[in-house]
Amino acid sequence: MPAASEALARTLARGALPWFAAEFAAARDDGVFTPQWWGDLLYPGSLWPEDTATVAADVDRIAAAAAADRPAAVS
């Protein structure tokens, strides 16, 4: 996972940004985040588009960190 998304996951896991989980889930549910968009953001020129599984795992890790204290996990 790139350093910026790793830092975001750690921040969320500590409980910071309490608004993030709901907004992130809403954006994913509404199709705002596409694998292409997220891959371009996280891996400009280095990994994308060859490895969609890594990009999906990074997005899932951020979602899980954001939803850790919520009753239903974001998937």
C-alpha positions as CSV (number, residue, x, y, z in Angstrom):
1,M,0.0,0.0,0.0
2,P,1.4,3.4,-0.9
3,A,2.5,5.6,2.1
4,A,-0.3,8.1,1.7
5,S,-3.1,5.5,1.9
6,E,-1.2,3.7,4.7
7,A,-1.2,6.9,6.7
8,L,-4.9,7.4,6.0
9,A,-5.7,3.9,7.2
10,R,-3.7,4.4,10.4
11,T,-5.4,7.8,11.0
12,L,-8.8,6.2,10.5
13,A,-8.0,3.2,12.7
14,R,-7.2,5.7,15.5
15,G,-10.7,7.1,15.2
16,A,-9.8,10.4,13.6
17,L,-12.0,11.8,10.9
18,P,-15.3,10.4,12.2
19,W,-17.2,11.7,9.2
20,F,-15.0,9.8,6.8
21,A,-16.5,6.3,7.0
22,A,-20.0,7.4,6.0
23,E,-18.8,9.7,3.2
24,F,-16.4,7.0,1.9
25,A,-19.1,4.4,2.0
26,A,-21.6,6.7,0.2
27,A,-19.0,7.5,-2.5
28,R,-18.2,3.8,-3.1
29,D,-21.9,2.9,-3.1
30,D,-22.7,5.6,-5.6
31,G,-19.9,4.5,-7.9
32,V,-17.8,7.6,-7.4
33,F,-14.7,5.6,-6.9
34,T,-13.8,3.4,-9.8
35,P,-10.7,1.1,-9.8
36,Q,-9.2,3.3,-12.6
37,W,-9.7,6.5,-10.6
38,W,-8.3,5.0,-7.4
39,G,-5.4,3.3,-9.2
40,D,-4.4,6.5,-10.9
41,L,-4.5,8.4,-7.6
42,L,-2.5,5.8,-5.6
43,Y,-0.2,4.5,-8.3
44,P,0.4,7.1,-10.9
45,G,2.5,5.5,-13.6
46,S,4.0,2.8,-11.4
47,L,1.5,0.0,-10.9
48,W,-1.8,0.8,-12.5
49,P,-3.5,-0.6,-14.6
50,E,-1.8,-4.0,-14.4
51,D,-2.7,-4.9,-10.8
52,T,-6.4,-4.2,-10.1
53,A,-6.3,-6.7,-7.1
54,T,-3.8,-4.6,-5.3
55,V,-5.8,-1.4,-5.9
56,A,-9.0,-3.1,-4.7
57,A,-7.2,-4.4,-1.6
58,D,-5.9,-0.9,-0.8
59,V,-9.4,0.6,-1.1
60,D,-10.9,-2.2,1.0
61,R,-8.2,-1.7,3.7
62,I,-9.1,2.0,3.9
63,A,-12.8,1.2,4.1
64,A,-12.2,-1.4,6.8
65,A,-10.2,1.1,8.9
66,A,-12.9,3.7,8.5
67,A,-15.6,1.3,9.5
68,A,-13.8,-0.4,12.4
69,D,-16.0,1.3,15.0
70,R,-19.3,1.0,12.9
71,P,-21.8,-1.8,13.4
72,A,-21.7,-2.8,9.7
73,A,-18.4,-3.0,7.8
74,V,-18.1,-1.2,4.5
75,S,-17.4,-3.6,1.7
